[in-house]
Amino acid sequence: MTAEQHSPRRRRFDLFGFEVFRGLLAGCTDDAFADVEAALSSGSNVRGSRERRAVPGFLGRSAALSRGCADVRLETLAAELLGGPCVYLYGDASEIHGDTYWHSDMEGTDDASRTVEGSPARLVKFVLYDTPLDGSDGALRLLPGSHRAPAAYPTADLAPEDLPAHVLPVEPGDVIAFDPRARHAALGGAIRRQIAVAFARRPEHASAQQQLMSLVMADKTVV
């Protein structure tokens, strides 16, 4: 596919920084979140605080999620959105309590440290939830286009509810794909569980792949 033949969803992703896939992982959602419950209950390799508990490396611990991602060819979908072959970064699960305020998942790094092989790192994060969510109970909300220049959006200067964000209501099985540099938040939610699987555009050289992994693991947040 040439630059002139980008799919409509890739063009939307490039422009706005997100795309929604309704029912994409409906076939594995119940079993995958049962695995999340088991992992959180066991306490094994669970990190975080009372407000947010995380299960790193969850994709490798959930056969249901692994099968689901393979069945829908999630890596192929990532390659379409990012415009080339991708490398898997992480697949985590989390339990979130209350609000998540405006942030970018690569907060606190300057523009130079966000580059790989001299170009901006290209990433996509897929997330799904265990319950229906809308704008009043913790649905993900984003500032469209903010992935292009996150630092240009001083969200701390405004009350969270005053920002003209795009709210993404979901049902279990729906998957949101977004650029983790985009400014995003979730307001009004109680307790909800999230699974996140992330990919990056594959760098050409092995040294750049290591640079990419160091960048992502240094700045990654679960939400």
Buried (B, 14 or more C-beta within 10 A) or exposed (E): EEEEEBEEBBEBBBEBBBBBBEEBBBBBBEBBBEBBEEBBEEEEEBEBEEEBBBBBEBBEBBEBBBBBBEEBEBBEBBBBBBBEBBBBBBBBBBBBBBEBEBBBBBEEBEEEBBBBEEEEBBBBBBBBBBBEBEBEBBBBBBBBBBBBEBEEBEBEEEEBEEBEBBBBBBBBBBBBBBBBBBBBBBBBBEEBBBBBBBBBBBBEEEEBBEBBBEBBEEBBBBB
